[in-house]
Amino acid sequence: MPAKTKKTYLTQGRNSSAWTVTLILTCIYLAWSEIARWFTGTTTQTFSVEKGVSHDLQINLDIVVAMRCADLAVNMQDAAGDHTLAGELLRKDATSWSQWGKGKQIHKLGEGDDGLPGWEEMWDVHDQLGAAKKKKKFPKTPRVRGPPDACRIFGSLDGNKVQGDFHITARGHGYREFGEHLDHTAFNFSHQITELSFGPYYPSLTNPLDNTIATTPSHFYKYQYYLSIVPTIYTDDAALLPLLEAVNRNPVHHPAKSVFHSSHAIKTNQYAVTSQSHEVPETYFPGIFVKFDIEPITLTIAEEWGGFFRLLVRLVNVISGVMVAGGWVWQIYDWGLEVWGRRSRRRGSLGVLGGSAQKEKMGYE
């Protein structure tokens, strides 16, 4: 048997267990961050000049006004001069105003965490594509409770893809063809907008005016909304970007135009909104006026994931980097303590020798 080393020749190293635990926790945190980043993907947004030639723009509306349906006039007019009697194309259901204005999502424009979201706000592509797959029908009007003193107006309209004006006014005010003037005491343009979107109807997609409510005690009140609409493309496959751009240039006749209805890409419209609402004198026309303008640009929001092998490489790099760097830091720390200890022992030994020499000199004398 080989002889055992004497304990006097052994030097006990410093305890590095705490440092090891720190490195392990750091590796776990960074690895989890890499996995989460890989799972959510990398989102990019780019702007380009709108090159497509599209003449149609679908408008989706679901609004409740605190007036009877027979007392309301709904119209739309665009910059091309086309005048649409939207009231004849949209559905009107009698309802009770007291049944609306409830729920956690109902808010006034500009209040709460939503603020004034617009097209410049980046939304999660995965959530947008998932929301576009859900049902695309307007919900039924709740059964009327109490007197039917309000009107729900909802449905989709096809208009020109140009600047336009959509408005809801009182019967006989502003449009003579709607008959005699309505008594002014019946005016109440308090309203709740459940849906106002442009393009294909995706009820689960969030828009700035969705679930907003506005109330007023005044009979003569004018609500004005100014919308800036930006065509937007969402995709979770960056490899589709050249094809999506080609289809967007020729959305009607391109053979692959159905790509915008696939599970990997949709084309819709986002908009920013500002509001300028105020009480008006009796010489003006009260009502709800929505003016919209189409921006000549396209916003493309793409989300892509790296491959699983790339994730493994990044995890190996992160963990090995932390361990190597941690080893270097520990060695430098250990070397620093060793140098400091040697200097301390050297100063201590010099002090003892000096003291002994002084004692010997005193004893000799």
Contacts in CASP RR format, 6 or more apart in sequence:
PFRMAT RR
TARGET T0000
AUTHOR 0000-0000-0000
METHOD contacts of the structure
MODEL  1
MPAKTKKTYLTQGRNSSAWTVTLILTCIYLAWSEIARWFTGTTTQTFSVE
KGVSHDLQINLDIVVAMRCADLAVNMQDAAGDHTLAGELLRKDATSWSQW
GKGKQIHKLGEGDDGLPGWEEMWDVHDQLGAAKKKKKFPKTPRVRGPPDA
CRIFGSLDGNKVQGDFHITARGHGYREFGEHLDHTAFNFSHQITELSFGP
YYPSLTNPLDNTIATTPSHFYKYQYYLSIVPTIYTDDAALLPLLEAVNRN
PVHHPAKSVFHSSHAIKTNQYAVTSQSHEVPETYFPGIFVKFDIEPITLT
IAEEWGGFFRLLVRLVNVISGVMVAGGWVWQIYDWGLEVWGRRSRRRGSL
GVLGGSAQKEKMGYE
14 334 0 8 1.000
14 337 0 8 1.000
16 330 0 8 1.000
19 326 0 8 1.000
19 330 0 8 1.000
23 322 0 8 1.000
23 323 0 8 1.000
23 326 0 8 1.000
26 322 0 8 1.000
27 318 0 8 1.000
27 319 0 8 1.000
27 322 0 8 1.000
27 323 0 8 1.000
30 318 0 8 1.000
30 319 0 8 1.000
30 322 0 8 1.000
31 315 0 8 1.000
31 318 0 8 1.000
31 319 0 8 1.000
34 311 0 8 1.000
34 314 0 8 1.000
34 315 0 8 1.000
34 318 0 8 1.000
35 311 0 8 1.000
35 315 0 8 1.000
38 305 0 8 1.000
38 306 0 8 1.000
38 311 0 8 1.000
38 314 0 8 1.000
39 305 0 8 1.000
40 124 0 8 1.000
40 126 0 8 1.000
41 303 0 8 1.000
41 304 0 8 1.000
41 305 0 8 1.000
41 306 0 8 1.000
42 303 0 8 1.000
42 304 0 8 1.000
42 305 0 8 1.000
43 122 0 8 1.000
43 124 0 8 1.000
43 125 0 8 1.000
43 301 0 8 1.000
43 302 0 8 1.000
43 303 0 8 1.000
44 301 0 8 1.000
44 302 0 8 1.000
44 303 0 8 1.000
45 122 0 8 1.000
45 299 0 8 1.000
45 300 0 8 1.000
45 301 0 8 1.000
45 302 0 8 1.000
46 299 0 8 1.000
46 300 0 8 1.000
46 302 0 8 1.000
47 297 0 8 1.000
47 298 0 8 1.000
47 299 0 8 1.000
47 300 0 8 1.000
48 245 0 8 1.000
48 297 0 8 1.000
48 298 0 8 1.000
48 300 0 8 1.000
49 296 0 8 1.000
49 297 0 8 1.000
49 298 0 8 1.000
50 231 0 8 1.000
50 295 0 8 1.000
50 296 0 8 1.000
50 297 0 8 1.000
50 298 0 8 1.000
51 248 0 8 1.000
51 249 0 8 1.000
51 298 0 8 1.000
52 248 0 8 1.000
52 249 0 8 1.000
52 250 0 8 1.000
52 251 0 8 1.000
53 249 0 8 1.000
53 250 0 8 1.000
53 251 0 8 1.000
53 252 0 8 1.000
54 161 0 8 1.000
54 251 0 8 1.000
54 252 0 8 1.000
55 160 0 8 1.000
55 161 0 8 1.000
56 158 0 8 1.000
56 159 0 8 1.000
56 160 0 8 1.000
56 161 0 8 1.000
57 158 0 8 1.000
57 159 0 8 1.000
57 160 0 8 1.000
57 161 0 8 1.000
57 162 0 8 1.000
57 198 0 8 1.000
57 199 0 8 1.000
57 269 0 8 1.000
57 294 0 8 1.000
58 156 0 8 1.000
58 157 0 8 1.000
58 158 0 8 1.000
58 159 0 8 1.000
58 198 0 8 1.000
58 199 0 8 1.000
58 200 0 8 1.000
58 201 0 8 1.000
59 76 0 8 1.000
59 156 0 8 1.000
59 157 0 8 1.000
59 158 0 8 1.000
59 159 0 8 1.000
59 166 0 8 1.000
59 197 0 8 1.000
59 198 0 8 1.000
59 199 0 8 1.000
60 155 0 8 1.000
60 156 0 8 1.000
60 195 0 8 1.000
60 196 0 8 1.000
60 197 0 8 1.000
60 198 0 8 1.000
60 199 0 8 1.000
60 201 0 8 1.000
61 90 0 8 1.000
61 153 0 8 1.000
61 154 0 8 1.000
61 155 0 8 1.000
61 156 0 8 1.000
61 157 0 8 1.000
61 166 0 8 1.000
61 195 0 8 1.000
61 196 0 8 1.000
62 138 0 8 1.000
62 152 0 8 1.000
62 153 0 8 1.000
62 154 0 8 1.000
62 155 0 8 1.000
62 193 0 8 1.000
62 194 0 8 1.000
62 195 0 8 1.000
62 196 0 8 1.000
63 152 0 8 1.000
63 153 0 8 1.000
63 154 0 8 1.000
63 168 0 8 1.000
63 191 0 8 1.000
63 192 0 8 1.000
63 193 0 8 1.000
63 194 0 8 1.000
63 195 0 8 1.000
63 196 0 8 1.000
63 288 0 8 1.000
64 95 0 8 1.000
64 97 0 8 1.000
64 100 0 8 1.000
64 150 0 8 1.000
64 151 0 8 1.000
64 152 0 8 1.000
64 153 0 8 1.000
64 191 0 8 1.000
64 192 0 8 1.000
64 194 0 8 1.000
65 72 0 8 1.000
65 150 0 8 1.000
65 151 0 8 1.000
65 153 0 8 1.000
65 168 0 8 1.000
65 188 0 8 1.000
65 189 0 8 1.000
65 190 0 8 1.000
65 191 0 8 1.000
65 288 0 8 1.000
66 97 0 8 1.000
66 149 0 8 1.000
66 150 0 8 1.000
66 188 0 8 1.000
66 189 0 8 1.000
66 190 0 8 1.000
66 191 0 8 1.000
66 215 0 8 1.000
67 149 0 8 1.000
67 150 0 8 1.000
67 151 0 8 1.000
67 170 0 8 1.000
67 186 0 8 1.000
67 187 0 8 1.000
67 188 0 8 1.000
67 189 0 8 1.000
68 94 0 8 1.000
68 148 0 8 1.000
68 149 0 8 1.000
68 150 0 8 1.000
68 151 0 8 1.000
68 186 0 8 1.000
69 92 0 8 1.000
69 93 0 8 1.000
69 94 0 8 1.000
69 151 0 8 1.000
69 153 0 8 1.000
70 171 0 8 1.000
71 170 0 8 1.000
71 171 0 8 1.000
71 182 0 8 1.000
71 186 0 8 1.000
72 92 0 8 1.000
72 151 0 8 1.000
72 153 0 8 1.000
72 168 0 8 1.000
72 169 0 8 1.000
72 170 0 8 1.000
72 171 0 8 1.000
73 87 0 8 1.000
73 168 0 8 1.000
73 169 0 8 1.000
73 170 0 8 1.000
73 171 0 8 1.000
73 172 0 8 1.000
73 173 0 8 1.000
73 174 0 8 1.000
73 175 0 8 1.000
73 178 0 8 1.000
74 85 0 8 1.000
74 86 0 8 1.000
74 87 0 8 1.000
74 90 0 8 1.000
74 153 0 8 1.000
74 167 0 8 1.000
74 168 0 8 1.000
75 83 0 8 1.000
75 84 0 8 1.000
75 85 0 8 1.000
75 86 0 8 1.000
75 87 0 8 1.000
75 166 0 8 1.000
75 167 0 8 1.000
75 169 0 8 1.000
75 175 0 8 1.000
76 83 0 8 1.000
76 84 0 8 1.000
76 86 0 8 1.000
76 157 0 8 1.000
76 159 0 8 1.000
76 164 0 8 1.000
76 165 0 8 1.000
76 166 0 8 1.000
76 167 0 8 1.000
77 83 0 8 1.000
77 84 0 8 1.000
77 164 0 8 1.000
77 165 0 8 1.000
78 159 0 8 1.000
78 160 0 8 1.000
78 162 0 8 1.000
78 163 0 8 1.000
78 164 0 8 1.000
78 165 0 8 1.000
79 160 0 8 1.000
79 162 0 8 1.000
79 163 0 8 1.000
79 164 0 8 1.000
80 160 0 8 1.000
80 162 0 8 1.000
82 159 0 8 1.000
82 160 0 8 1.000
84 157 0 8 1.000
84 159 0 8 1.000
86 157 0 8 1.000
86 166 0 8 1.000
87 153 0 8 1.000
89 155 0 8 1.000
89 157 0 8 1.000
90 153 0 8 1.000
90 154 0 8 1.000
90 155 0 8 1.000
90 157 0 8 1.000
91 153 0 8 1.000
91 154 0 8 1.000
91 155 0 8 1.000
92 151 0 8 1.000
92 152 0 8 1.000
92 153 0 8 1.000
93 141 0 8 1.000
93 151 0 8 1.000
93 152 0 8 1.000
93 154 0 8 1.000
94 144 0 8 1.000
94 148 0 8 1.000
94 150 0 8 1.000
94 151 0 8 1.000
94 152 0 8 1.000
95 141 0 8 1.000
95 142 0 8 1.000
95 144 0 8 1.000
95 148 0 8 1.000
95 150 0 8 1.000
95 151 0 8 1.000
95 152 0 8 1.000
96 144 0 8 1.000
96 145 0 8 1.000
96 146 0 8 1.000
96 147 0 8 1.000
96 148 0 8 1.000
96 149 0 8 1.000
96 150 0 8 1.000
97 149 0 8 1.000
97 150 0 8 1.000
97 190 0 8 1.000
98 145 0 8 1.000
98 146 0 8 1.000
99 142 0 8 1.000
99 144 0 8 1.000
99 145 0 8 1.000
100 150 0 8 1.000
100 192 0 8 1.000
100 213 0 8 1.000
101 192 0 8 1.000
101 213 0 8 1.000
105 211 0 8 1.000
106 192 0 8 1.000
106 211 0 8 1.000
106 212 0 8 1.000
106 213 0 8 1.000
107 114 0 8 1.000
107 211 0 8 1.000
107 212 0 8 1.000
107 213 0 8 1.000
108 212 0 8 1.000
108 213 0 8 1.000
108 214 0 8 1.000
109 116 0 8 1.000
109 208 0 8 1.000
109 209 0 8 1.000
109 212 0 8 1.000
109 214 0 8 1.000
109 273 0 8 1.000
109 275 0 8 1.000
110 116 0 8 1.000
114 208 0 8 1.000
116 208 0 8 1.000
116 272 0 8 1.000
116 273 0 8 1.000
116 274 0 8 1.000
117 206 0 8 1.000
117 208 0 8 1.000
118 208 0 8 1.000
118 270 0 8 1.000
118 271 0 8 1.000
118 272 0 8 1.000
118 273 0 8 1.000
119 228 0 8 1.000
119 230 0 8 1.000
119 232 0 8 1.000
119 270 0 8 1.000
119 271 0 8 1.000
119 272 0 8 1.000
119 299 0 8 1.000
120 272 0 8 1.000
122 301 0 8 1.000
123 206 0 8 1.000
123 301 0 8 1.000
124 303 0 8 1.000
125 234 0 8 1.000
125 235 0 8 1.000
125 236 0 8 1.000
125 301 0 8 1.000
125 302 0 8 1.000
125 303 0 8 1.000
126 236 0 8 1.000
126 303 0 8 1.000
128 205 0 8 1.000
128 234 0 8 1.000
128 266 0 8 1.000
128 301 0 8 1.000
129 234 0 8 1.000
129 236 0 8 1.000
129 263 0 8 1.000
129 264 0 8 1.000
129 265 0 8 1.000
129 266 0 8 1.000
130 204 0 8 1.000
131 202 0 8 1.000
131 204 0 8 1.000
131 205 0 8 1.000
132 200 0 8 1.000
132 202 0 8 1.000
132 204 0 8 1.000
132 205 0 8 1.000
132 234 0 8 1.000
132 266 0 8 1.000
132 268 0 8 1.000
133 263 0 8 1.000
134 202 0 8 1.000
134 203 0 8 1.000
134 204 0 8 1.000
135 203 0 8 1.000
136 200 0 8 1.000
136 201 0 8 1.000
136 202 0 8 1.000
136 203 0 8 1.000
137 203 0 8 1.000
138 154 0 8 1.000
138 155 0 8 1.000
138 195 0 8 1.000
138 203 0 8 1.000
141 152 0 8 1.000
153 168 0 8 1.000
154 194 0 8 1.000
154 195 0 8 1.000
156 201 0 8 1.000
161 294 0 8 1.000
162 294 0 8 1.000
163 291 0 8 1.000
163 292 0 8 1.000
163 293 0 8 1.000
163 294 0 8 1.000
164 291 0 8 1.000
164 292 0 8 1.000
164 293 0 8 1.000
165 289 0 8 1.000
165 290 0 8 1.000
165 291 0 8 1.000
165 292 0 8 1.000
166 289 0 8 1.000
166 290 0 8 1.000
166 291 0 8 1.000
166 292 0 8 1.000
167 287 0 8 1.000
167 288 0 8 1.000
167 289 0 8 1.000
167 290 0 8 1.000
168 189 0 8 1.000
168 191 0 8 1.000
168 287 0 8 1.000
168 288 0 8 1.000
169 175 0 8 1.000
169 285 0 8 1.000
169 286 0 8 1.000
169 287 0 8 1.000
169 288 0 8 1.000
170 182 0 8 1.000
170 186 0 8 1.000
170 187 0 8 1.000
170 285 0 8 1.000
170 286 0 8 1.000
170 287 0 8 1.000
171 178 0 8 1.000
171 179 0 8 1.000
171 180 0 8 1.000
171 181 0 8 1.000
171 182 0 8 1.000
172 178 0 8 1.000
172 179 0 8 1.000
172 180 0 8 1.000
172 181 0 8 1.000
172 182 0 8 1.000
173 181 0 8 1.000
173 182 0 8 1.000
173 285 0 8 1.000
173 286 0 8 1.000
174 285 0 8 1.000
184 219 0 8 1.000
184 220 0 8 1.000
184 282 0 8 1.000
185 219 0 8 1.000
187 219 0 8 1.000
187 220 0 8 1.000
187 221 0 8 1.000
187 286 0 8 1.000
188 216 0 8 1.000
188 219 0 8 1.000
189 216 0 8 1.000
189 221 0 8 1.000
189 222 0 8 1.000
189 223 0 8 1.000
189 286 0 8 1.000
189 287 0 8 1.000
189 288 0 8 1.000
190 213 0 8 1.000
190 214 0 8 1.000
190 215 0 8 1.000
190 216 0 8 1.000
191 213 0 8 1.000
191 214 0 8 1.000
191 223 0 8 1.000
191 288 0 8 1.000
192 211 0 8 1.000
192 212 0 8 1.000
192 213 0 8 1.000
192 214 0 8 1.000
193 209 0 8 1.000
193 210 0 8 1.000
193 211 0 8 1.000
193 212 0 8 1.000
193 213 0 8 1.000
194 210 0 8 1.000
194 211 0 8 1.000
195 203 0 8 1.000
195 207 0 8 1.000
195 210 0 8 1.000
196 207 0 8 1.000
196 209 0 8 1.000
196 210 0 8 1.000
196 290 0 8 1.000
197 205 0 8 1.000
197 207 0 8 1.000
197 210 0 8 1.000
197 268 0 8 1.000
197 269 0 8 1.000
198 229 0 8 1.000
198 268 0 8 1.000
198 269 0 8 1.000
198 271 0 8 1.000
198 292 0 8 1.000
199 268 0 8 1.000
199 269 0 8 1.000
200 266 0 8 1.000
200 267 0 8 1.000
200 268 0 8 1.000
202 266 0 8 1.000
202 268 0 8 1.000
205 268 0 8 1.000
207 270 0 8 1.000
207 271 0 8 1.000
208 271 0 8 1.000
208 272 0 8 1.000
208 273 0 8 1.000
209 225 0 8 1.000
209 273 0 8 1.000
214 223 0 8 1.000
214 277 0 8 1.000
216 279 0 8 1.000
218 279 0 8 1.000
219 286 0 8 1.000
220 279 0 8 1.000
220 280 0 8 1.000
220 281 0 8 1.000
220 282 0 8 1.000
220 284 0 8 1.000
220 286 0 8 1.000
221 277 0 8 1.000
221 278 0 8 1.000
221 279 0 8 1.000
221 280 0 8 1.000
221 286 0 8 1.000
221 287 0 8 1.000
222 277 0 8 1.000
222 278 0 8 1.000
222 279 0 8 1.000
222 280 0 8 1.000
222 284 0 8 1.000
222 285 0 8 1.000
222 286 0 8 1.000
222 287 0 8 1.000
222 289 0 8 1.000
223 275 0 8 1.000
223 277 0 8 1.000
223 287 0 8 1.000
223 288 0 8 1.000
223 289 0 8 1.000
224 275 0 8 1.000
224 276 0 8 1.000
224 277 0 8 1.000
224 289 0 8 1.000
224 291 0 8 1.000
225 273 0 8 1.000
225 274 0 8 1.000
225 275 0 8 1.000
225 288 0 8 1.000
225 289 0 8 1.000
225 290 0 8 1.000
225 291 0 8 1.000
226 273 0 8 1.000
226 274 0 8 1.000
226 275 0 8 1.000
226 276 0 8 1.000
226 291 0 8 1.000
226 292 0 8 1.000
226 293 0 8 1.000
227 271 0 8 1.000
227 272 0 8 1.000
227 273 0 8 1.000
227 290 0 8 1.000
227 291 0 8 1.000
227 292 0 8 1.000
227 293 0 8 1.000
228 271 0 8 1.000
228 272 0 8 1.000
228 273 0 8 1.000
228 292 0 8 1.000
228 293 0 8 1.000
228 295 0 8 1.000
229 269 0 8 1.000
229 270 0 8 1.000
229 271 0 8 1.000
229 292 0 8 1.000
229 293 0 8 1.000
229 294 0 8 1.000
229 295 0 8 1.000
230 269 0 8 1.000
230 270 0 8 1.000
230 271 0 8 1.000
230 272 0 8 1.000
230 295 0 8 1.000
230 297 0 8 1.000
230 298 0 8 1.000
230 299 0 8 1.000
231 248 0 8 1.000
231 267 0 8 1.000
231 268 0 8 1.000
231 269 0 8 1.000
231 294 0 8 1.000
231 295 0 8 1.000
231 297 0 8 1.000
231 298 0 8 1.000
231 299 0 8 1.000
232 267 0 8 1.000
232 268 0 8 1.000
232 269 0 8 1.000
232 270 0 8 1.000
232 298 0 8 1.000
232 299 0 8 1.000
232 300 0 8 1.000
232 301 0 8 1.000
233 244 0 8 1.000
233 248 0 8 1.000
233 260 0 8 1.000
233 265 0 8 1.000
233 266 0 8 1.000
233 267 0 8 1.000
233 298 0 8 1.000
233 299 0 8 1.000
233 300 0 8 1.000
233 301 0 8 1.000
234 265 0 8 1.000
234 266 0 8 1.000
234 267 0 8 1.000
234 268 0 8 1.000
234 301 0 8 1.000
235 241 0 8 1.000
235 244 0 8 1.000
235 264 0 8 1.000
235 265 0 8 1.000
235 266 0 8 1.000
235 300 0 8 1.000
235 301 0 8 1.000
235 302 0 8 1.000
235 303 0 8 1.000
236 264 0 8 1.000
236 265 0 8 1.000
236 302 0 8 1.000
236 303 0 8 1.000
236 304 0 8 1.000
237 264 0 8 1.000
237 265 0 8 1.000
237 302 0 8 1.000
237 304 0 8 1.000
238 302 0 8 1.000
238 304 0 8 1.000
240 259 0 8 1.000
240 264 0 8 1.000
240 265 0 8 1.000
241 300 0 8 1.000
241 302 0 8 1.000
243 256 0 8 1.000
243 259 0 8 1.000
244 259 0 8 1.000
244 260 0 8 1.000
244 265 0 8 1.000
244 300 0 8 1.000
245 300 0 8 1.000
246 254 0 8 1.000
246 256 0 8 1.000
247 254 0 8 1.000
247 256 0 8 1.000
247 257 0 8 1.000
247 259 0 8 1.000
247 260 0 8 1.000
248 267 0 8 1.000
248 298 0 8 1.000
251 257 0 8 1.000
251 260 0 8 1.000
251 267 0 8 1.000
259 265 0 8 1.000
260 266 0 8 1.000
260 267 0 8 1.000
270 299 0 8 1.000
271 292 0 8 1.000
280 286 0 8 1.000
END
